[in-house]
Amino acid sequence: MVASSISSSSFKRFKNLSVKVDFYNYWIRDAVNQNDAHKALFLFRDMKQNALQPNNWTFPFLSKACAFLSNLHLSQIIHAHIIKSPFCSNLFVQTAMVNTYLKCHQLDMAYNLFVEMPNRDVASWNVMLLGFVQLGFSDRAFDIFQEMRSAGIMPDSVTIMGICEGISSMENLRLAKVIHSFGIQVGLDTDVSVANTWISLYTKCGDLHMAVSVFDGIEVGLRSTVSWNSMIAGYAYAEKLIDALNCYKLMLLDGFWPDISTIVSLLSSCLQPVAAFQGCGQIGVLDVGKSIDAYASSNCLKHNVVVCNALIDMYAKCGSICDAREVFDAMADRTIVSWTTMIAGFALNGLFGEAFDLFYRMIDLGLKPNDITFLAILQACTHGGLLEKGWEFFNMMTRNYKINLGLDHYSCMADLLGRKGMVKEALEFIQGMPLKPDAAIWKALLSASKIHGNTEIGEYAAHKLFEMDPLVSFLYVEMANIYASEGRWSGVEKMRRMMRSSRVRKCPGQSLVEVNGTTYAFTVEERGHSHSEMELVYGVLEGLASQSKEEDSSLSTHSNNNLDFEFLDV
């Protein structure tokens, strides 16, 4: 079809070769804009077969096509054509080629080409900087930023947003404030896109107050839907459901209509722990989620696969697995994320058989599970105590799908072995891992050692954790419980002394109680301080305590070996 359109009489009428090249450039650009990279490359082949020479506009379009495919071989072929052309030193062409190599994950090739460029403008520097950030090398992005400044190139809004993305991945508040200050100095604080980026940056770095300050500093007339979405997403990330909903209401009052990003952020705010939003019990959270679902349905947003995936996740984590399955079954198009989210939802709600059935159904259908899918199915095995199934899926990852095992996959198997009482085997498994175990793996082994009474391995796991962070009170409490269960009071006293010498204090636990359908969270010695209805709350607690004493009056209380050292303090 391409050849017939090119050889048409209307095309042959043109005698001027440059006009024909312009036609090809138009067709190639159109194919690239329609994400049809292969068509763009076929057009280039026909162009060469018609003895037409590409110009400085042709190569950037072809580079973009190769970048879309992330195909290194095709990229090198196009690069070879560029080197043979008169445009090998063209700034626009070279910048496009640097971007292509970055999209092919070839950092060295991209950087070498970048260094060899005789001239570099701010766009060239931005491409290199963003490439380092997006491929996870934020430290090198900062080096590029410094080199850019040394070369006398003034950063623009793209530079600032790129460097903010790198800082966000590091969650470094100090650097966030530095780049914020720099942005103000160079006059980019009035750019609403930059301000929106700063809102997200401060949220990720744990400073919600600064995120709100930046949002409030945007002129009302300049705020966009993205500005509101950034703030709503910030509240959701900070586990503040009520604030997210209030921000959403203000967004409507300001004349902005929610889009897909708004809906997804609001749904994510419904996934936080109950304690994160006092005054809103779990049933209340589910009601909020259902209201968002209804809005999405009535405003034609539920056809979007990202919204549906978020709804499945929300319903599953709120315990409404039937609603999650209803959304999943109604989806016309499902991605691997949809299947994985539903499998994880079944596992979370203890429906392990359904999780396995859905996993196998996905594989008949010819869909290839990814590392996240396997993590969800391994977690189902872990929570269900299904060791043989766990080994089956664990081995299936590498044997059948050639998926690289991550730390989370190893952690699931170590946890599963520990839960089954195979503490020694769990330790051997951990020691044989090709990856360095993290704190979560050692904590799981420590807990398993406590449950199954293996003091020796418990001490070993605790020692590893002490090396990582000696100021975590959990370690001392767990070891004290292990020693107490064996009547080793000298060990308990040793933990007390270590806590004192390290100046470790155990943070008080938080309790939840429901009164008149509302869930309240409180800590020790909080009476009369936090909630207007706290007297009623404590009335409920005292009633529960009285009932508990009556039920426990017939039980033996002489066993000192089962002392609860959760309240171990110094």
Secondary structure, 3 states (H helix, E strand, C coil): CHHHHHCCHHHHCCCCHHHHHHHHHHHHHHHHHCCCHHHHHHHHHHHHHCCCCCCCCHHHHHHHHHHHHCCHHHHHHHHHHHHHCCCCCCHHHHHHHHHHHHHCCCHHHHHHHHHHCCCCCHHHHHHHHHHHHHCCCHHHHHHHHHHHHHCCCCCCHHHHHHHHHHHHHHCCHHHHHHHHHHHHHCCCCCCHHHHHHHHHHHHHCCCHHHHHHHHHHCCHHHCCHHHHHHHHHHHHHCCCHHHHHHHHHHHHHCCCCCCHHHHHHHHHHCCCCHHHCCCCCHHHHHHHHHHHHHHHHHCCCCCCHHHHHHHHHHHHHCCCHHHHHHHHHHCCCCCHHHHHHHHHHHHHCCCHHHHHHHHHHHHHCCCCCCHHHHHHHHHHHHHHCCHHHHHHHHHHHHHHHCCCCCHHHHHHHHHHHHHCCCHHHHHHHHHCCCCCCCHHHHHHHHHHHHHCCCHHHHHHHHHHHHHHCCCCHHHHHHHHHHHHHCCCHHHHHHHHHHHHHHCCCCCCCEEEEEECCEEEEEECCCCCCCCCCHHHHHHHHHHHHHHHHHHHCCCCCCCHHHCCHHHCCC
